[in-house]
Amino acid sequence: MRKLAPVLLLILAALIGGCSTISPDAYRTEQPRLDVFAYFDGTVDAWGQFEDRSGKVVKRFIVEIRGRVQGDRLTLDEDFRYSDGTTQKRVWTIERQPGGRYSGAAGDVVGPASGEAAGNALRWRYVLALEVDGRTWHVDFDDWMYLQDERMMLNRSVMSKFGIRLGEVVIAFRKRA
């Protein structure tokens, strides 16, 4: 048992260290400033891919996102077309909260989604009910979106389960003129 204790302490330290993350506030002075509702009001096209743990691209996709703002509520109607020919629809309802925060919901999102924006960045976290080979997995998503200019935004999402990294999703958004 004595030989096992140092190994367990190292594993615990690695897990705790791996949980630390940067705050969106670190980007508060970055420009251009991201106004989530203004950016997604209208039509936004996106191109993305899912990479597994090893970095292999497993699936590519294109998304058309139609956004509509009504007061402090943003509705995003998303139509996905995947490289394997499958399609998917997701409709988000996002509500603006005080202090640059957001909450949201979608049909395949388990519980509430939460977001925080500062400067040119948005951190968006949620649990997605993901269908894989006929089974449903509840997978944690940690999205970071960075506005590059008035039309282009980049997104990097880390997918995990029980704190174990499953892969990443990378997306480029372009707002239609």
KARALIN-V84122 format. One record per residue. N is the residue number from 1. RES is the residue in three letters. SS is DSSP state (H for helix, E for strand, - for the rest). PHI is phi as a letter, one per 30 degrees, with the letter a starting at -180 (999 if undefined). D_CENTER is the distance of its C-alpha to the mean C-alpha in whole Angstrom. Layout:
BEGIN
((N,RES,SS,PHI,D_CENTER) (N,RES,SS,PHI,D_CENTER))
END
This chain:
BEGIN
((1,MET,-,999,41) (2,ARG,H,d,42) (3,LYS,H,d,41) (4,LEU,H,d,38) (5,ALA,H,e,37) (6,PRO,H,d,36) (7,VAL,H,d,33) (8,LEU,H,d,32) (9,LEU,H,d,32) (10,LEU,H,d,30) (11,ILE,H,d,27) (12,LEU,H,d,27) (13,ALA,H,d,26) (14,ALA,H,d,24) (15,LEU,H,d,22) (16,ILE,H,d,22) (17,GLY,H,d,22) (18,GLY,H,d,18) (19,CYS,H,d,17) (20,SER,-,d,17) (21,THR,-,b,15) (22,ILE,-,d,15) (23,SER,-,c,15) (24,PRO,H,e,13) (25,ASP,H,e,17) (26,ALA,H,d,18) (27,TYR,H,c,17) (28,ARG,-,e,19) (29,THR,-,c,22) (30,GLU,-,d,20) (31,GLN,-,b,20) (32,PRO,-,d,20) (33,ARG,-,d,19) (34,LEU,-,d,15) (35,ASP,-,c,16) (36,VAL,H,e,13) (37,PHE,H,d,16) (38,ALA,H,d,18) (39,TYR,H,d,16) (40,PHE,H,c,15) (41,ASP,-,d,18) (42,GLY,E,j,20) (43,THR,E,c,19) (44,VAL,E,b,16) (45,ASP,E,c,16) (46,ALA,E,b,13) (47,TRP,E,b,14) (48,GLY,E,a,12) (49,GLN,E,a,13) (50,PHE,E,c,12) (51,GLU,E,c,14) (52,ASP,E,d,16) (53,ARG,-,e,17) (54,SER,-,d,20) (55,GLY,-,j,18) (56,LYS,-,d,19) (57,VAL,E,d,17) (58,VAL,E,c,18) (59,LYS,E,a,16) (60,ARG,E,c,16) (61,PHE,E,a,15) (62,ILE,E,b,16) (63,VAL,E,b,14) (64,GLU,E,c,16) (65,ILE,E,c,15) (66,ARG,E,c,17) (67,GLY,E,c,17) (68,ARG,E,b,19) (69,VAL,E,c,20) (70,GLN,E,b,23) (71,GLY,-,i,23) (72,ASP,-,c,21) (73,ARG,E,b,19) (74,LEU,E,c,16) (75,THR,E,c,16) (76,LEU,E,c,14) (77,ASP,E,c,16) (78,GLU,E,c,14) (79,ASP,E,c,16) (80,PHE,E,c,15) (81,ARG,E,b,18) (82,TYR,E,c,18) (83,SER,-,d,20) (84,ASP,-,d,22) (85,GLY,-,j,23) (86,THR,-,d,21) (87,THR,E,b,19) (88,GLN,E,a,17) (89,LYS,E,b,16) (90,ARG,E,b,14) (91,VAL,E,c,14) (92,TRP,E,c,12) (93,THR,E,c,15) (94,ILE,E,b,13) (95,GLU,E,c,16) (96,ARG,E,d,17) (97,GLN,E,c,18) (98,PRO,H,d,20) (99,GLY,H,i,20) (100,GLY,H,i,17) (101,ARG,E,c,15) (102,TYR,E,b,13) (103,SER,E,b,13) (104,GLY,E,a,12) (105,ALA,E,a,13) (106,ALA,E,a,13) (107,GLY,-,e,16) (108,ASP,-,c,14) (109,VAL,E,c,12) (110,VAL,E,d,14) (111,GLY,E,i,15) (112,PRO,E,d,13) (113,ALA,E,c,10) (114,SER,E,b,10) (115,GLY,E,b,9) (116,GLU,E,b,12) (117,ALA,E,c,13) (118,ALA,E,a,16) (119,GLY,-,h,17) (120,ASN,-,c,15) (121,ALA,E,c,12) (122,LEU,E,b,9) (123,ARG,E,c,7) (124,TRP,E,b,5) (125,ARG,E,b,6) (126,TYR,E,a,8) (127,VAL,E,c,10) (128,LEU,E,c,10) (129,ALA,E,d,14) (130,LEU,E,c,14) (131,GLU,E,d,17) (132,VAL,E,b,19) (133,ASP,-,h,22) (134,GLY,-,i,23) (135,ARG,E,c,22) (136,THR,E,c,19) (137,TRP,E,c,17) (138,HIS,E,c,14) (139,VAL,E,c,12) (140,ASP,E,d,9) (141,PHE,E,c,6) (142,ASP,E,b,5) (143,ASP,E,c,3) (144,TRP,E,b,6) (145,MET,E,c,7) (146,TYR,E,b,11) (147,LEU,E,d,14) (148,GLN,-,c,17) (149,ASP,-,a,19) (150,GLU,-,d,20) (151,ARG,-,c,18) (152,MET,E,c,16) (153,MET,E,b,13) (154,LEU,E,c,11) (155,ASN,E,b,7) (156,ARG,E,b,7) (157,SER,E,c,5) (158,VAL,E,c,8) (159,MET,E,c,9) (160,SER,E,b,12) (161,LYS,E,b,15) (162,PHE,-,h,17) (163,GLY,-,i,16) (164,ILE,E,c,16) (165,ARG,E,d,14) (166,LEU,E,c,14) (167,GLY,E,l,12) (168,GLU,E,b,10) (169,VAL,E,c,8) (170,VAL,E,c,9) (171,ILE,E,b,9) (172,ALA,E,c,12) (173,PHE,E,c,13) (174,ARG,E,b,16) (175,LYS,E,d,18) (176,ARG,-,d,21) (177,ALA,-,d,24))
END
